[in-house]
Amino acid sequence: MGMTITEKILAQASGNQKVQPGQIVVAKVDLAMVHDGLGPLIYPNFEKLNAPIWDPDRVFVVVDHAAPASTLHAAEWLSHNFDFVKKHSLKHFFNVQGVAHQIIPEGGYILPGQVAVGTDSHTCTYGGLGCFSTGIGSTEMCNVLALGDLWFRVPETIRVVVSGKLPHRVMSKDVILKLLSMIGANGATYKTIEFCGETISDMSVDSRLTLCNMAIEAGAKNGIIAPDEKTADYLVNAGVRREDIQMIRSDDDAVFCQEIHICVDELVPHVAVPHSPANGRPIEEVEGTPLSQVLIGTCTNGRVEDFMAAAEIIRGHRIPQQVRCLILPASNKIYAELVRNGCMQVFADAGCIICNSNCGPCGGMHEGLMFEGEACLGTHNRNFCGRMGSPKANIYLGSPATAAASALTGQITDPRKI
């Protein structure tokens, strides 16, 4: 009996020839990410251990939540991060340069077959590159910082086979919203979601990262996609040597606890209605819902292809005065590319609000928070009650194409009609 990708990675990291679901293993960690919001909870407890960091070259500290600080409390957060980085001479420190879940993949810092952990649930994003990547708690991170390993229960794997060709202006975000509507917010609790099929092979790495980013919204331990030549090209472009890239994949006789098939040939744009990402609906069911704000970006859909899809729709139009349209690139590198390719000019001419690269309202921080009675459609990953301000605000989730079309009309709009 063969193994899945996740089982192979955890076997390799724990020094076992073979592992099976339910088995407890202690796996070596290749990358540990701490963001500014949870760092101040971790650092004092780590210092109590009176231990050196196991490998300073594998620890990443990213300021992306309070980026920049907008309150005195947030400024205090940041000072704790600065002090920790300086004390331990950490070279991988990203001070308001973008969201961790974009910085790490685009920098080639994590590779197929490796293990990454981070103090943020959306660390599962990196699985789009073929690694085992998951979010952990503050206490667990203290263990990782000191020892460089962590125990895991090997998860069962749900295989999601996606076939067909995505219709015009239907994106990978629509695929994951469709899947979440099928299996629910707890449908993959402590399981792996492995995406495969011809549609996944046709997707760019950026689109794959979007899928894995939202695996956690079904309760999954991790999302993962087998690396291929697109993955290799992406990483080589980031400075990785091709010979360092493992083309790891599930065995033909691997055992999956569940198999889900989705054909996208007739898939329509989907929107998740309040207050769960699993509340996906075909757009015709919510079309016409008035909006106060539209958010395009964040770590879920803040990449170049996302903004190009939005710019195609917005170009030559103006955002209505009663609507705020926020543009949040996932990293400074993406921001610069959007300036070079003209997308930023399109957004500025349309009256969009261009923000620096950060978590923004998705993380409940500073710009873009909603007041009671307001409604927002965003391309981010969570629409939990109160996460973006007032618990009496309504937050909807959709693709960049849907968000752009909705920004132009001031109501949820099918992008295929623009």
BAROTI-947299 format. One record per residue: residue in three letters; x, y, z of N, C-alpha, C, CB in turn. Coordinates in steps of 0.001 Angstrom, whole numbers, plus 500000, padded with zeros to 6 digits. Glycine has a CB too. Layout:
! BAROTI-947299
alaXYZXYZXYZXYZ
...
***
This chain:
! BAROTI-947299
met500837498805500000500000500000500000500874501248500000499052500005501218
gly500588502163499072501412503350498923501041504461499895501311503858497522
met501702505608499730501466506753500608501050507971499797502722507070501434
thr500329508875500463499976510156499871501181511098499959498732510771500580
ile501071512251499315502158513241499398502417513615500855501814514512498571
thr501368513932501584501526514352502979502170513263503815500179514733503577
glu501749512024503616502339510916504370503818510760504032501587509605504081
lys504172510916502763505582510809502368506425511901503023505715510889500839
ile505893513112503062506651514228503643506858514010505139505923515570503396
leu505811513600505842505931513390507285506795512179507609504552513220507909
ala506790511172506731507679510026506928509131510469506790507357508896505917
gln509405511220505751510761511699505493511243512594506628510819512456504159
ala510375513504507107510763514461508146510925513814509513509742515566508233
ser510297512649509712510378511972511007511331510783511003509009511510511423
gly511983510563509868512955509475509792512341508101509690513835509515510972
asn511099508035509191510418506753509021510351506375507546509002506808509623
gln510411505099507267510233504651505892508785504770505463510708503217505733
lys507886504590506427506469504621506114505683505103507327505979503232505664
val504643505909507082503719506297508142502301506058507646503926507791508563
gln501356506062508575499960505879508203499085506828509005499519504418508423
pro497886507142508504496998508070509211496738507636510650495678508194508470
gly496777508620511540496557508354512960497842508164513743495702507143513119
gln498938507886513044500221507676513713500774509005514220501231507000512759
ile501371508997515398502009510191515947503491510161515573501821510273517502
val503969511242514970505380511331514588505955512651515089505550511207513044
val507251512665515298507966513909515598508759514261514349508910513767516870
ala508369515348513706508956515712512412509845516936512526507862515966511384
lys510945516907511804511827518068511736511176519159510891513207517677511153
val511353520388511320510744521537510658511791522240509790510144522521511702
asp511400522592508573512317523285507661512168524794507716512095522814506246
leu510981525274508107510742526718508158509713527007509235510264527263506780
ala509997528033510049509077528464511099508791529951510923509662528173512516
met507506530288510809507108531677510598506350532204511813506243531807509329
val506750533383512275506052534077513352505621535437512821506956534223514631
his504331535783512964503931537133512552503835538049513764502583537099511799
asp503780539319513491503885540332514528502787540263515581503877541673513905
gly501602539776515202500492539747516150500673538743517264499230539452515434
leu501263537584516969501437536544517987502847536491518560501090535204517406
gly503770537146517899505139537163518410505240537570519870505967538088517587
pro504557538647520290504657539075521686504141538049522694503908540351521866
leu503327537076522244502902535995523131503968534903523226501578535396522642
ile504726534754522158505713533677522059507028534051522733505965533328520598
tyr507513535243522444508870535610522844509140535500524348509147537004522403
pro508272536008525239508572535895526677508660534435527145507502536629527490
asn507785533593526610507810532184527002509022531459526436506539531490526547
phe509420531830525230510625531220524673511844531601525500510821531643523209
glu511925532852525906513086533303526687513186532561528019513005534818526939
lys512040532146528571512056531385529831512739530031529675510631531181530341
leu512789529529528443513443528238528209514965528356528313513054527688526830
asn515453529604528198516906529851528261517650528973527250517441529582529694
ala517087528904526052517676528079524996517936528936523762516750526883524644
pro518963528590522989519184529299521731518163528850520688520621529062521216
ile517952529673519677517104529256518558517817528147517803516777530457517611
trp517090527085517479517727525891516904518429526193515597516699524800516684
asp517871527077514773518499527441513497517958528796513064518233526354512396
pro518683529880513358518193531225513030517909531431511544519194532247513484
asp518540530639510688518322530794509245516979530224508792519445530118508476
arg516314529490509674515023528883509299513831529568509965515020527407509663
val514094530644510686513032531365511387512729532671510651513436531647512863
phe511447532882510381510992534066509657510053534866510558510284533671508323
val510356536139510744509475537040511481508935538063510493510225537737512677
val507608538162510420506974539016509419506006539986510088506239538164508365
val506202541266509835505261542290510295504259542516509175505998543633510687
asp503051541952509349502037542105508301500646542420508846501972540850507473
his500433542244510143499121542539510717499015544021511098498862541648511952
ala499877544471511988499924545895512349500955546563511455500277546102513875
ala500589546750510205501580547117509197501102548287508325501900545910508318
pro501430549506508710502134549925509935501182550008511119502820551283509723
ala501757550213512295500945550286513514500016551497513456501848550361514772
ser498761551279513880497783552371513863497268552708515259496614552007512962
thr497744551956516272497402552250517665498659552119518514496276551297518187
leu498619552671519694499760552561520602500003551102520972499529553404521873
his498926550333521151499058548919521488499764548168520361497675548295521766
ala499408548484519120500045547830517975501519548214517878499316548200516672
ala501824549462518185503222549897518170504040549135519210503318551411518428
glu503407548828520352504080548025521377504351546613520866503233547969522662
trp503356546027520160503560544725519511504854544731518715502370544376518589
leu504943545735517851506065545779516918507397545913517644505890546931515942
ser507409546674518710508672546848519437509171545511519985508498547863520589
his508262544641520419508650543317520920509255542478519781507420542583521542
asn508673542585518597509222541864517452510609542365517081508295541990516260
phe510778543690517062512079544260516728513148543793517716512004545795516713
asp512799543802519004513761543412520040514170541941519887513164543654521443
phe513191541076519597513479539648519474514371539382518268512175538842519357
val514064540013517163514862539824515940516296540275516167514244540601514755
lys516460541409516818517805541937517069518581541043518033517722543361517630
lys517908540603519101518587539794520113519108538491519535517651539503521270
his518332537868518626518698536558518105519292536613516691517488535663518108
ser519580537826516227520251538021514934519550537260513799521714537571515032
leu518241537448513722517462536779512680517537537576511375515984536606513126
lys517982536923510322518139537639509047516850537686508242519227536989508217
his515946536735508494514690536709507735513632537512508489514204535240507500
phe513763538827508408512837539740509058512237540644507989513545540574510174
phe510912540601507868510231541382506835509343542410507528509391540460505876
asn509809543641507512509187544732508251508267545525507324510262545655508875
val506982545165507317505962545808506478506352545711504998505774547296506889
gln506652544497504569506998544240503174505927543405502464508346543530503094
gly504882543033503188503832542211502605503371541157503586504314541556501319
val502463540304503117501905539258503965502806538024503912500460538903503525
ala503021537405505056503921536250505149503588535191504112503858535640506543
his502290534969503888501866533868503021502100534150501541500406533574503249
gln502551535350501221503038535640499871504549535749499850502415536929499338
ile505114536394500855506559536601500913507312535275500863506935537368502181
ile506846534280501618507567533007501712507515532221500404506993532163502842
pro506353532037499764506364531344498458507131532103497383504944531116497982
glu506895533401497247507521534139496156509032534252496328506914535521496052
gly509506534117497555510939534176497802511641532847497633511189534684499168
gly510885531781497390511488530466497243512048529926498543512570530515496217
tyr511447530342499664511975529953500968511497528579501426511594530980501992
ile510460528050500801509960526723501151509840525907499867508582526810501899
leu510203524628499945510296523792498749509389522569498854511743523352498520
pro509057521961497724508284520715497752508958519669498640508109520161496328
gly508154518948499406508686517898500258509143518361501624509808517247499581
gln509122519679501882509557520197503173508381520395504115510305521508502992
val508709520739505377507716520980506415507822522434506873507910520001507613
ala506698523149506828506652524537507288505545524683508318506430525517506102
val505816525484509342504799525797510341504801527304510565505057525026511681
gly503657527825510950503560529252511196502460529554512190503317530001509901
thr502591530662512900501587531026513902500436531772513237502214531891515022
asp499899531168512215498747531722511501498093530571510759499164532885510513
ser496780530475510831496089529326510242496269529241508730494616529389510571
his496506530370508079496629530345506613498045530035506127496191531674506044
thr498870529545507058500175529010506668500004527842505694500971528558507915
cys498818527260505683498545526151504752498664526582503285497145525587505007
thr498745527874503024498917528393501652500076527734500929499135529899501681
tyr501188527528501627502425527079500984502301525676500390503566527107501984
gly501248524952500785501013523631500211500811523665498710499821523000500858
gly500512524852498166500407524994496722501717524737496007499916526360496383
leu502819524709496775504140524397496212504545522948496488505197525349496785
gly503647522160497077503960520752497306504674520458498602504776520253496202
cys504511521332499606505105521074500916503993520810501927505994522269501373
phe504367520264503091503424520134504197503534521411505012503713518851505079
ser502468522169505074502507523481505705501239523686506510502676524600504654
thr501400524077507762500218524176508623500412525232509703499910522821509266
gly499303525708510237499355526672511322499480525977512667498122527556511302
ile500192526617513591500362526063514941500148527167515961501771525421515116
gly500046526779517235499834527728518311501131528299518858499068527078519414
ser500970529279519747502132529982520297503022529063521130501676531157521148
thr502419528196521944503211527277522772503982526296521898502302526510523754
glu503318525793520853504003524882519929505190525566519260503028524367518863
met505025526857518941506121527561518286507326527695519210505660528940517823
cys507104527818520505508236527849521446509053526569521326507738528032522903
asn508362525436521214509042524150521046509844524138519751508025522992521054
val509229524620518682509908524622517379511144525515517423508946525097516262
leu511018526701517999512151527618518052513324527021518827511729528937518684
ala513021526241519850514082525662520682514652524374520108513558525400522068
leu513800523529519518514235522184519124514222521934517619513368521170519789
gly513431522715516885513382522506515437512538521342515008514740522317514917
asp511678520855515897510781519767515516509450519934516233511408518388515843
leu508490519099515852507161519167516447506446517851516196506347520359515873
trp505575517457517120504811516226516901503574516516516060504405515587518248
phe503225515555515230502022515632514401501318514287514418502368516052512947
arg500020514325514345499260513114514034499091513078512525497861513083514778
val499534512028511897499467511944510436498005512012510010500140510630509910
pro497645513010509185496238513161508813495795512215507703495980514573508387
glu494511511875507710493915511224506557493852512240505424492497510657506892
thr493713511753504206493710512655503059492421512539502256494905512371502163
ile491821513698501984490701513795501058491271514214499703489607514814501571
arg491005513429498693491470513807497355490336514523496615491951512549496550
val490635515730496144489667516515495380490149516566493938489494517963495975
val489418515911493061489781515821491650488963516859490880489534514373491087
val489654517817490279488978518901489562489240518739488067489466520301490065
ser488165518636487303488299518410485865487557519484485084487772517018485484
gly487899519598483802487240520558482925488017521851482795485857520851483428
lys487489522753481993488129524045481737487308525155482385488282524298480209
leu487966526009483154487269527101483825486663528052482795488228527863484763
pro485378528357482910484754529312481987485330530721482149483240529343482209
his484996531583481231485457532975481252485071533644482564484871533761480062
arg486048534268483223485876535011484466485387534156485633484919536132484243
val485643532864485554485483531978486702486889531576487121484580530714486364
met487209531720488413488583531608488876488727530510489933489059532946489437
ser489964530289490352490201529249491364489478529568492663491702529093491630
lys489248530846492966488489531221494158487079530645494093488435532754494306
asp486495530623492899485160530052492734485180528548492969484613530359491338
val486293527899492600486429526454492816486455526136494311487711525921492133
ile487241526888495069487343526582496496486060526957497231488538527317497115
leu485378528023496809484098528355497434483054527276497136483599529730496944
lys483108526717495935482209525616495586482500524397496457482349525253494092
leu483789524051496593484159522898497423483709523086498862485670522668497377
leu483950524261499418483569524519500805482062524407500990484050525902501241
ser481302524823499988479848524714500086479403523261500066479179525480498950
met480232522388499484479904520969499398480219520217500687480650520339498248
ile481358520530501299481798519732502451481601520430503791483246519377502293
gly481379521743503781481101522459505018482342522903505766480280521610505906
ala482136523730506782483240524322507536484013523312508363482719525397508433
asn483439522135508617484119521100509402484323519816508601483325520795510667
gly484158519917507300484181518717506470485527518060506292483660519038505163
ala486599518749506690487936518178506532488766518343507801488654518829505350
thr488112518373508945488813518641510201489981517666510422487831518557511376
tyr491171518249510634492447517549510812492718516535509697492465516842512160
lys492301516873508507492612516049507342493382516886506322491314515468506710
thr494021516198505419494665516858504282493652516966503150495942516079503819
ile493635518108502484492916518214501215493967518247500116491983519494501166
glu493987517207499308494934517143498185494175517418496890495655515745498124
phe494563518485496213493921518873494961494686518264493786493853520419494829
cys493946517724492821494578517177491629493578517221490473495080515722491879
gly494001516769489304493121516765488142493607517722487070491708517125488552
glu493023517612485904493479518396484760493327519899484991492714517990483518
thr492280520299485692492074521724485953493186522281486831490712521959486617
ile493598521523487822494686521957488708495993522048487915494844520977489911
ser496235521083487033497444521107486206497479522345485321497527519844485342
asp496299522777484853496223523954483989496385525261484759494907523963483251
met496153525226486071496218526447486873497645526937487059495580526216488226
ser497791528236487203499074528812487584499366528474489043499079530346487363
val500611528664489459500963528455490869500186529430491746502491528629491092
asp499991530660491279499235531635492062497824531144492342499186532974491338
ser497173530564491347495817530035491544495822528856492510495206529609490201
arg496853528039492454496962526894493362497142527362494810498140525985492945
leu497911528435494994498107528974496340496773529435496929499117530144496315
thr495899529974496090494576530394496546493780529207497079493808531074495406
leu493818528088496370493102526893496815493601526429498179493255525767495789
cys494915526296498302495483525785499558495302526782500696496974525465499380
asn495305528062500388495093529093501399493792528876502159495091530469500754
met492746528421501447491431528302502060491083526881502490490395528798501111
ala492048525962502428491794524600502911491407524607504383493029523712502697
ile492001525517505145491709525611506573490250525959506832492607526645507222
glu489586526578505858488190526970506056487254525761506089487756527929504953
ala487772524586505734487024523336505911487548522573507115487112522460504647
gly488433523221507899489013522579509069490240521738508774487996521731509717
ala490740521796507535491840520917507134493129521235507875492073521024505640
lys493926520202508111495259520391508684496166521067507671495863519042509132
asn496016520674506413496821521273505347496140521050504003498254520680505335
gly496484521899503071496108521693501674497394521433500911495319522931501081
ile497320520662499837498557520337499116498263519999497671499287519171499788
ile499224520342496817499152520044495385500512519505494957498751521319494544
ala500520518416494226501789517826493778502552518816492906501539516510493001
pro503846518968493144504638519876492308504786519339490890506020520099492926
asp504904520259489927505119519891488535506081520900487925503770519840487742
glu506165520940486608507104521853485960506754523315486211507141521587484471
lys505455523611486366505064524985486700505609525373488072503526525136486673
thr505530524435489005506087524672490337507585524916490254505794523487491266
ala508260524071489498509718524190489363510095525522488733510281523032488521
asp509385525920487683509681527198487019509467528368487982508795527375485761
tyr508404528301488769508099529346489751509242529483490753506776529034490489
leu509734528351491249510785528377492260512135528754491671510884527033492942
val512418528274490465513674528659489800513699530169489580513837527911488441
asn512553530730489212512454532176489030512700532922490337511083532545488470
ala512441532229491467512678532822492787514113532603493269511702532240493803
gly514920531925492458516316531728492809516670530355493333516697532713493800
val515736529407493267515992528047493728516666527240492624514681527364494172
arg517604526386492990518231525499492006517269524365491655519575524929492549
arg517127524084490383516177523063489957516488521699490581516180522951488438
glu517753521414490801518120520106491361517712519978492833519629519879491221
asp517340521085493462516900521028494863515394520819495005517298522302495579
ile514706520687493886513245520585493906512813519126493790512625521419492763
gln512133518608494820511625517235494803510287517187494065511468516686496250
met510174516335493093508890516148492409508109515042493117509100515797490895
ile507663515352494311506995514369495153505505514308494812507197514707496645
arg504948513094494809503532512948494503502974511693495176503309512889492977
ser501670511602495245501036510434495871501218509193495014499540510691496106
asp501403508053495673501501506780494949500152506426494328501975505645495895
asp500216505653493264498978505232492587498075504417493501499310504418491342
asp498698503694494439497897502864495336497745503484496730498521501487495455
ala497959504805496818497749505492498097496276505408498481498211506978498016
val496016505415499787494644505301500291494142506685500708494571504302501491
phe492973507050500177492331508313500523491047508017501294492032509162499247
cys490767508803502311489572508554503116488300508994502398489684509271504452
gln488463509866501400487315510360500651487810510905499315486542511457501456
glu486999510805498294487351511371496986486177512200496491487717510248495953
ile486452513441496145485422514373495681485760514796494254485315515622496626
his484785514768493376484990515173491984484207516453491699484560514041491011
ile484889517405491093484257518655490689484581518898489220484737519851491578
cys483560519042488382483757519418486983483436520899486851482865518554486020
val484382521673486324484220523123486298483714523654484958485527523778486631
asp483425522784484023483015523243482689481833524210482754482652522048481811
glu480911523969483687479731524823483803479674525536485160478464523994483596
leu480837525619485830480885526315487115480617527804486918482252526099487801
val479813528387487797479519529821487739480264530513488877477975530092487832
pro480429531830488792481022532547489920480240532273491202481066534060489635
his480974532101492298480355531824493589480653532947494574480848530481494147
val479747533147495501479908534136496569479558533457497883479007535406496326
ala480431533611498893480134533113500237479397534205500995481438532685500994
val478205533884501500477393534870502208477712534801503694475877534632501957
pro477366535847504454477651535855505897477019534647506598477136537160506535
his477716534083507616479006534520508147479999533369508109478855535056509589
ser480141532701506976481073531585506873481563531441505439480412530278507350
pro482846531128505257483356530847503908482690529636503273484854530631503953
ala482067528789504100481402527595503575479992527884503059481339526528504649
asn479549529137503196478209529510502742478222529950501280477644530630503622
gly478899529195500433478999529555499028477666529410498307480047528704498348
arg477374530384497448476153530367496654476489530731495206475096531346497242
pro475790530142494233475920530637492850475552532116492828475006529820491858
ile476253532896492034476115534350492122474706534838491842477062535006491167
glu473941534097491037472586534552490735471693534603491976471961533647489696
glu472073533864493019471264533865494241471466535114495092471583532645495064
val472575535815494884472868537004495700473079538252494856474100536760496553
glu472978538128493559473208539260492666472257540402493013473028538836491190
gly472814541611493038472010542788493347472107543235494793470589542520493017
thr472780542467495650472946542867497051473777544147497133473618541732497872
pro473254545226497747473996546498497814475277546364498640473108547599498413
leu476301547100498229477599547062498896478061548473499252478643546367498006
ser478743548578500388479400549825500771480877549794500408479233550080502270
gln481440548590500345482886548457500156483213547179499391483613548464501513
val484295547252498627484854546091497937486333546030498278484628546172496381
leu486827544825498567488234544616498912488852543643497913488382544081500371
ile489876544082497196490574543222496239492013543063496716490521543816494780
gly492401541829497053493769541588497505493821540629498678494430542891497885
thr494778540838499565495142540019500732495905538771500298493880539618501532
cys496220537889501267497047536719500966496308535676500148497541536095502244
thr494989535815500026494216534844499252494210535179497772492793534775499766
asn493928536430497447493826536846496042494474538200495823492362536893495601
gly495704538338496303496411539608496142497620539500495244496835540133497476
arg497568538569494264498706538342493381498488538993492023498957536848493212
val499533539013491213499484539770489958498319539329489083500795539610489192
glu498107538022488912497030537570488033495664537995488550497075536060487879
asp495533538098489871494274538537490453493974539988490086494306538374491970
phe494995540831490199494798542241489890494657542487488385495954543058490442
met495290541666487600495113541799486151493677541460485753496107540887485398
ala493100540437486397491695540094486132490775541235486547491302538800486876
ala491100541865487688490282542985488159490458544209487267490640543336489606
ala491692544488486860491965545667486033491292545564484668493471545850485855
glu491195544356484134490529544156482847489081544641482902490576542674482442
ile488447544442484051487047544830484218486914546312484574486387543972485298
ile487805546816485415487696548187485910488200549221484909488461548325487201
arg489115548824484042489759549783483119488738550655482388490616549034482093
gly488957551977482461488109552929481741486832553310482466487756552371480419
his486618552768483675485402553064484435485760553799485727484620551759484752
arg484743554300486409484914554946487697484121554204488762484482556416487629
ile484718554084489951484015553496491088482982554507491582485013553098492235
pro481732554106491798480721555046492304481148555684493624479381554332492489
gln480728556940493826481167557675495016480747557008496317480625559076494979
gln479648556269496295479159555664497528479859554353497857477676555432497431
val480816553934497027481517552666497219483002552913497454481313551743496001
arg483565552222498421485009552236498637485577550953498038485366552363500167
cys486569551074497194487219549896496615488680549883497033487088549884495062
leu489033548963497929490394548876498464491234547903497645490368548441499941
ile492445548321497345493421547494496631494546547156497598493972548224495353
leu494708545854497932495739545426498881496628544360498262495101544896500174
pro497713544738497589498644543735497053499225542895498183499782544415496254
ala499496541631497904499967540722498946501423540953499335499795539304498492
ser502190541657498507503581541947498858504052543186498103504497540734498541
asn505147543761498587505733544915497893506216544540496495506896545490498708
lys506671543306496343507106542845495025505950542867494044507697541436495112
ile504790542433494493503604542467493641503192543909493368502442541690494293
tyr503228544751494400502902546160494250503749546774493127503128546915495584
ala505046546512493170505950547076492155505601546575490763507406546727492480
glu505261545299490645504900544746489335503603545378488825504748543208489418
leu502678545658489698501417546290489292501644547719488819500414546279490450
val502652548368489368503027549698488868503624549566487469504039550392489830
arg504505548588487301505165548408485994504177548022484898506253547338486098
asn503203547153485218502313546683484159501081547558483943501874545294484467
gly500977548640484713499911549603484483498640549375485276499579549611483068
cys498558548292486029497338548021486785497069549103487836497434546652487458
met498116549556488505497921550571489533497355551860488938499240550858490250
gln497769552195487730497230553379487073495745553209486793497986553664485773
val495366551997486384493951551693486141493146551896487421493780550242485620
phe493649551352488520492929551450489791492870552895490288493594550559490847
ala493970553627490145493994555021490586493030555870489759495419555590490490
asp493035555661488459492141556430487580490677556151487877492434556111486118
ala490395554926488357489014554537488649488546555044490012488877553024488591
gly489473555562490822489104556056492146489227555025493250487713556561492115
cys489980553957492998490206552950494044491118553510495131490819551662493442
ile491074552901496300491939553277497417493093552286497442491156553288498790
ile494282552743497138495441551854497037496170551818498380496403552319495901
cys496222550643498972496807550458500305498167549773500191495859549629501211
asn498968549923501248500230549192501268499958547709501494501172549748502362
ser500955546897501255500813545445501383500750545045502851501978544719500681
asn499597544530503264499425544114504653498147543298504773499386545341505604
cys497865542794505975496667541974506195495391542792506164496767541253507517
gly495476544068506541494337544948506458493123544461507233493973545138505046
pro491930544754506709490709544420507445490475542923507604489531545027506757
cys491117542089506772490955540635506913491447540173508283491720539888505793
gly492476540830508782492996540499510106492419541369511199494485540617510114
gly491379542136510869490741543007511851491565544239512178490471542242513108
met492479544612511265493380545726511532492980546975510742494816545331511196
his493257548096511284493103549464510775492217549616509544494431550007510460
glu492751549856508320491904550315507225490852549300506795492755550665506055
gly489712549831506380488691548990505774487709548325506703489332547973505012
leu487724548641508003486757548023508913485354548556508623487145548291510394
met484364547717508891482988548016508503482135548438509696482365546809507826
phe481196549355509419480257549814510442478969549004510336479965551338510293
glu478159549019511395476917548247511378476019548686510215476170548404512719
gly475411547705509579474523547983508458475228548038507118473818549264508688
glu476579548092507146477327548129505889477569546716505371478668548867506076
ala477885546642504087478199545345503479479450545480502632477013544824502621
cys480279544444502667481531544417501895481627543097501155482772544619502819
leu482098543131499930482500541911499221484005541962499039481765541770497835
gly484693540928499518486143540908499445486669539615498870486730541132500800
thr487927539655498453488575538464497901489375537724498962489485538846496738
his489188538094500231489948537460501307489339536101501647489982538367502561
asn489729535537502783489386534138503038488359533901504132490604533405503382
arg488034534914504919487109534702506040486098535832506133487880534581507360
asn484857535467506380483800536459506584483068536218507893482811536433505421
phe483833535817508910483239535544510218482616536818510792484301534976511190
cys481576536631511578480868537746512191481803538567513080479676537234513005
gly481901539860512808482717540766513611484184540793513268482581540417515013
arg484632539967512342486060539914512016486545541204511348486342538722511103
met485653541868510627486032543092509913485334544315510495485699542964508425
gly485189544337511817484564545496512440483288545130513155484284546556511411
ser482213545830512842480950545620513542480386544223513285479937546674513121
pro479885543557514336479212542264514137477889542415513390478964541588515484
lys477458543659513214476228543923512470476503544310511014475437545025513154
ala477748544144510591478096544333509176478027542981508484479523544973509014
asn477811542985507193477736541756506409478906541680505437476401541675505647
ile479644540580505504480831540395504676480603539221503729482094540161505554
tyr480863539451502465480727538434501421482104538161500819479715538890500314
leu482317536963500326483590536583499711483365536200498255484249535415500483
gly484288536630497396484200536281495988485551536381495319483201537170495281
ser485588536150494036486834536193493268487195537634492921486710535347491982
pro488429537870492461488800539213491996487918539721490863490237539218491545
ala487502538836489972486630539260488875485274539694489413486457538127487846
thr484722538907490332483438539262490935483555540557491726482936538131491842
ala484649540719492463484857541931493257484961543153492365486115541803494116
ala485695543054491273485862544197490370484533544604489746486876543868489270
ala483766543621489274482466543926488675481538544557489700481827542658488095
ser481575544062490930480712544577491989481110545987492408480751543649493195
ala482404546295492339482875547642492675482322548668491693484412547691492681
leu482166548276490453481679549220489433480194549510489565481959548679488049
thr479451548564490107477998548727490178477486549074491566477333547477489712
gly478316548847492590477877549101493952476959548021494489477187550420494024
gln476933546884493821476133545730494276476781544462493751474638545833493793
ile476493543338494385477084542078493923476662541836492475476650540881494838
thr477667541664491624477440541613490176478203540469489543477845542931489522
asp477562539787488623478173538704487857479225539302486920477094537901487053
pro480503538939487072481546539530486218481389539185484753482899539084486681
arg480669538141484450480468537755483051479563538719482318479894536363482969
lys478890539590483068477956540545482446478587541901482191476734540722483319
ile479838542089482649480511543370482475481337543343481189481409543692483698
***
